[in-house]
Amino acid sequence: MHRNFPVTDSADDRNVDKNRGEKTFESMKWSINEIQSLLDKPFNDLIFEAQQMHRQYHDANVVQLSTLISVKTGGCPEDCGYCPQAARYHTGVENQTMLSVESVVNAAAAAKSQGATRFCMGAAWRGPKQSDIEKIAEMISAVKALEMETCATLGMLKPGQAKQLGEAGLDYYNHNLDTSPDFYEEIISTRNYQDRLRTLQDVRDAGINVCCGGIVGMGETREVRAGLIAQLANLNPYPESVPINNLVQVEGTPLYGTAKLDPLEFVRTIAAARISMPKAMIRLSAGRREMSEEVQALCFLAGANSIFYGDKLLTTGNPEVRQDQALLDKLGMQSQ
């Protein structure tokens, strides 16, 4: 059953022109129907509304560059249907032990030299052990010393672990909801939705910014996509960072062979996220290598203002750095 979570709204979040017929509430929540109504709008109207909202809170011609590295790869016990790092699937991903702090710092320094301002560290496991947290905390402190934003995605956290990460200087913790509550059991059975929400609350309680989004193109309906966006928008408060992933199909995973999502439907999803979470960084994440330059440009127009930058995302491919630089130049956009 879908559950809405209260939203914390400031006056600035809700000062939308009533004459445009947009959301003008002070404390109401976004319902699935309301998000679906956005997704159902004529494409031009939806993009126009999203671009107007985007310009209220962000520079429309600036994109943040983030780099993601896998600090521990493969062997995960979970059964996420999209993930090539699950131990139970035969995807050709080799298990690798945790990288050294020196290796991570070198990767972060290289990313910074290429223009990235945010460095994300991911590990494939259900959740970290205490000894893992101590090693990750060293990495976080070392990357912070390079004057970069830090983000980690480490699975479910135990009590007290988020606080340790925060004390090490972690700026963002990523823990995606993946999809709507109603579709969730179609994708994963080894952890439930409440497990994810509990970790997000631990992160909030530790004073760390939340990075939380989902994946589309997993065979879901538009209503399911509306349910995901509504769930994110109704978190209290909504995430500061919202990665929207387009499924990268990897042979050997259960979702391999799923019908691909229409690119314009992906753009619609970006627009709905921007309208319902106006201050968030909306991040184009996995699946961008399969997108044309034109689709990526539409995503920026719809309100996306961050990309993962670098030739690899954990274990899947990403556009080459020079391609991204060339695209931003074509669009007259700046990076930060």
C-alpha positions in Angstrom: 0.0 0.0 0.0 1.3 3.4 -0.9 2.1 5.6 2.0 2.7 9.4 1.7 5.3 11.0 4.0 4.9 14.6 5.1 6.8 17.3 3.3 8.6 20.2 4.9 7.9 23.3 2.7 9.2 26.8 3.0 7.4 29.8 1.5 10.1 29.9 -1.2 9.4 26.3 -2.1 5.7 27.1 -2.8 5.8 30.6 -4.3 4.6 29.4 -7.7 2.4 31.6 -9.8 -1.3 30.6 -9.2 -2.2 32.0 -12.6 -0.2 29.2 -14.2 -2.4 26.6 -12.5 0.6 25.0 -10.7 0.9 23.6 -7.2 0.6 26.5 -4.7 0.1 24.6 -1.4 1.8 25.4 1.9 1.7 21.9 3.5 -0.1 19.5 1.2 1.6 16.4 -0.2 2.1 15.3 -3.7 -0.3 12.4 -4.6 0.4 9.8 -7.2 -2.5 11.2 -9.2 -1.0 14.7 -9.1 2.4 13.5 -10.3 0.8 11.4 -13.0 -1.2 14.4 -14.1 2.2 16.2 -14.6 3.5 13.2 -16.6 0.3 13.2 -18.7 0.7 16.9 -19.8 1.4 17.8 -23.4 5.2 17.5 -23.7 5.8 21.2 -24.4 3.7 22.3 -21.5 5.5 20.0 -19.1 9.0 21.0 -20.2 8.0 24.7 -20.1 6.7 24.3 -16.5 9.8 22.4 -15.4 12.2 24.9 -17.0 10.4 27.8 -15.2 10.6 26.0 -11.9 14.3 25.2 -12.5 15.2 28.8 -13.1 13.6 29.9 -9.8 16.2 27.9 -7.8 19.1 27.1 -10.1 21.3 28.5 -12.9 19.8 27.0 -16.0 23.2 26.8 -17.7 25.3 25.2 -15.0 25.8 21.4 -14.5 27.5 19.8 -11.5 30.0 17.1 -12.4 30.2 14.1 -10.1 32.4 11.1 -10.3 31.5 7.6 -9.0 34.0 4.9 -8.1 33.4 1.3 -6.8 35.5 0.9 -3.7 34.4 -2.7 -3.2 33.0 -4.6 -6.2 30.8 -7.7 -6.7 29.7 -10.5 -4.4 26.6 -8.7 -3.0 24.0 -11.1 -1.4 21.0 -9.1 -2.5 18.8 -10.0 -5.4 18.1 -6.6 -7.0 16.9 -7.6 -10.5 18.9 -4.9 -12.2 22.3 -5.3 -10.5 25.3 -7.1 -12.1 27.1 -7.1 -8.8 24.6 -9.6 -7.2 26.5 -12.8 -6.4 23.6 -15.0 -7.6 23.7 -13.7 -11.1 26.3 -14.7 -13.8 27.2 -11.3 -15.3 31.0 -11.5 -15.6 31.6 -9.0 -12.8 34.6 -10.1 -10.8 34.6 -9.8 -7.0 37.2 -7.3 -5.8 38.2 -6.5 -2.2 38.1 -2.9 -0.9 40.4 -0.5 -2.5 43.2 1.1 -0.5 42.8 4.7 0.7 45.7 5.7 -1.5 43.9 4.3 -4.6 40.7 6.1 -3.8 42.5 9.4 -3.2 44.4 9.1 -6.5 41.1 8.5 -8.3 39.5 11.5 -6.6 42.4 13.7 -7.5 42.2 12.6 -11.1 38.5 13.3 -11.1 39.0 16.8 -9.7 41.7 17.5 -12.3 39.0 16.8 -15.0 36.5 19.1 -13.4 34.5 17.0 -11.0 33.6 18.7 -7.8 31.8 15.8 -6.1 33.3 12.3 -5.5 31.0 9.3 -4.7 32.2 6.0 -3.3 30.1 2.9 -3.7 30.4 -0.6 -2.2 28.6 -3.8 -3.1 27.2 -5.4 0.0 24.0 -5.6 2.0 25.5 -3.3 4.6 28.9 -2.4 5.9 30.6 -4.1 8.9 32.1 -1.9 11.6 35.6 -2.5 10.2 34.3 -1.4 6.8 32.9 1.8 8.2 36.3 2.6 9.7 38.1 2.2 6.3 35.4 4.2 4.5 35.7 6.9 7.0 39.4 7.2 6.2 38.6 7.5 2.5 36.0 10.2 3.2 38.4 12.3 5.3 41.1 12.0 2.7 38.8 13.0 -0.2 37.5 15.9 1.9 41.1 17.1 2.2 41.1 17.6 -1.6 38.2 20.1 -1.1 35.7 17.9 -2.9 32.1 17.1 -1.9 31.9 13.5 -0.7 29.1 10.9 -1.2 28.9 7.3 -0.2 26.5 4.5 -1.1 27.1 1.5 1.1 23.7 -0.2 1.5 21.8 -0.4 4.8 23.4 1.2 7.8 23.4 -0.1 11.4 22.7 2.3 14.3 25.5 4.7 14.8 27.2 4.1 11.5 25.7 7.2 9.8 27.0 9.3 12.7 30.5 7.9 12.1 30.4 8.7 8.4 29.2 12.2 9.2 32.0 12.8 11.7 34.5 11.8 9.0 33.1 14.6 6.8 30.6 12.8 4.6 28.4 15.4 2.8 25.8 13.0 1.1 24.7 9.5 1.6 23.1 7.7 -1.3 20.4 5.1 -0.8 17.9 4.9 -3.6 14.2 3.8 -3.2 14.6 2.2 -6.7 10.9 2.3 -7.6 7.4 2.8 -6.1 6.3 0.8 -3.1 3.7 -1.1 -5.2 6.3 -2.3 -7.7 9.2 -2.8 -5.3 8.6 -6.6 -4.8 8.9 -7.1 -8.5 12.5 -6.0 -8.4 13.9 -7.1 -5.0 12.9 -9.5 -2.2 16.0 -9.5 0.1 15.1 -6.2 1.7 11.9 -4.3 2.1 10.9 -0.7 1.5 10.9 0.1 5.1 14.5 -1.0 5.4 15.4 1.7 2.9 13.4 4.3 4.6 15.0 3.5 7.9 18.5 4.0 6.6 17.4 7.3 5.1 16.1 8.4 8.5 19.4 7.4 10.1 21.2 9.5 7.6 19.0 12.5 8.3 19.4 12.1 12.0 23.1 12.2 11.6 22.9 15.5 9.8 24.1 14.2 6.4 22.4 15.3 3.2 20.3 12.7 1.5 20.9 11.5 -2.1 17.9 9.3 -3.1 16.3 8.5 -6.4 15.4 5.5 -8.4 15.5 3.6 -11.6 13.1 3.7 -14.5 12.8 1.4 -17.5 12.4 -1.7 -15.4 9.1 -2.6 -17.1 7.0 -0.4 -14.9 4.0 1.7 -15.9 3.8 5.5 -15.9 1.7 5.2 -12.7 4.6 3.4 -11.1 7.0 6.1 -12.1 4.6 8.6 -10.7 4.5 6.6 -7.5 8.3 6.8 -7.2 8.5 10.5 -7.8 5.6 11.1 -5.3 7.4 8.9 -2.7 10.6 10.9 -3.1 8.8 14.3 -3.1 7.0 13.4 0.1 10.0 12.5 2.1 10.4 14.9 5.0 12.2 16.9 3.6 12.7 15.7 0.1 16.2 14.7 -0.9 18.8 17.3 -1.6 20.1 15.1 -4.4 17.8 13.0 -6.7 19.6 10.6 -9.1 17.3 9.3 -11.9 18.7 6.2 -13.5 17.6 4.6 -16.8 18.1 0.9 -16.6 21.3 -0.4 -18.0 20.5 -3.9 -19.1 23.3 -6.4 -18.2 23.1 -9.9 -19.5 22.6 -12.4 -16.7 20.4 -10.2 -14.6 16.6 -10.9 -14.4 15.8 -7.6 -16.1 17.9 -8.2 -19.1 15.7 -8.1 -22.2 13.1 -5.8 -20.6 11.4 -3.5 -23.2 13.3 -0.2 -23.2 11.7 3.0 -22.0 10.9 5.6 -24.6 13.5 8.4 -24.2 10.8 11.1 -24.1 9.2 9.2 -21.2 12.5 9.5 -19.4 12.6 13.2 -20.0 9.1 13.5 -18.7 10.2 11.8 -15.5 13.1 14.3 -15.1 10.6 17.1 -15.5 8.2 15.7 -12.9 11.1 15.4 -10.5 12.1 19.0 -11.0 8.6 20.4 -10.5 7.9 18.4 -7.4 11.4 18.8 -5.8 12.4 22.3 -7.0 15.5 22.8 -4.9 17.0 19.4 -5.4 19.9 18.5 -7.6 18.4 16.3 -10.2 21.1 14.0 -11.4 21.3 12.1 -14.8 22.8 8.9 -13.6 23.1 5.4 -15.1 22.0 4.8 -18.7 23.3 8.1 -20.0 25.7 6.4 -22.4 22.7 5.0 -24.3 21.2 8.5 -24.7 21.7 10.7 -27.7 23.0 14.2 -27.2 19.5 15.5 -28.1 17.9 13.5 -25.3 20.5 14.6 -22.8 19.9 18.2 -23.9 16.1 17.8 -23.3 16.9 16.4 -19.8 18.8 19.6 -19.0 15.9 21.6 -20.3 13.6 19.6 -18.1 15.6 20.5 -15.0 18.5 18.0 -14.7 21.6 19.9 -13.4 24.1 17.2 -12.5 25.7 14.3 -14.3 28.0 11.5 -13.3 31.3 12.2 -15.1 33.9 9.7 -16.0 34.1 6.6 -18.2 32.6 4.2 -15.7 29.8 4.0 -13.2 30.6 1.3 -10.7 30.6 -1.6 -13.2 28.7 -0.2 -16.2 29.8 2.2 -18.9 29.4 6.0 -19.0 30.1 8.6 -21.7 33.8 9.5 -22.1 34.9 12.7 -20.5 35.7 14.4 -23.8 32.2 13.6 -25.1 30.6 15.3 -22.1 32.9 18.3 -22.4 32.0 18.6 -26.1 28.3 18.3 -25.4 28.4 21.0 -22.7 30.3 23.2 -25.0 27.7 22.7 -27.8 24.9 23.7 -25.3 26.8 26.7 -23.9 26.6 25.2 -20.5 29.2 25.5 -17.7 30.3 22.9 -15.2 30.9 23.2 -11.5 
